Amino acid sequence: MDKSIYYIAGGLFAIYLFISMRNRNRSKERKSKKFMEGNTRSDRKKEE
């Protein structure tokens, strides 16, 4: 019973690490502007 708090804390810490690593990767993708390839203001004006 006395070790269960450590198991719970370890599990929460592992979840925290997983989420923080995923968010770090997403912010790198956002900074690289990969999602904006081919989408410029001039392209939008030509379509309208």
Sequence and secondary structure as in RCSB ss.txt:
>XXXX:A:sequence
MDKSIYYIAGGLFAIYLFISMRNRNRSKERKSKKFMEGNTRSDRKKEE
>XXXX:A:secstr
 TTHHHHHHHHHHHHHHHHHHHHHHHHHHHHHTGGGTT  HHHHHHH 
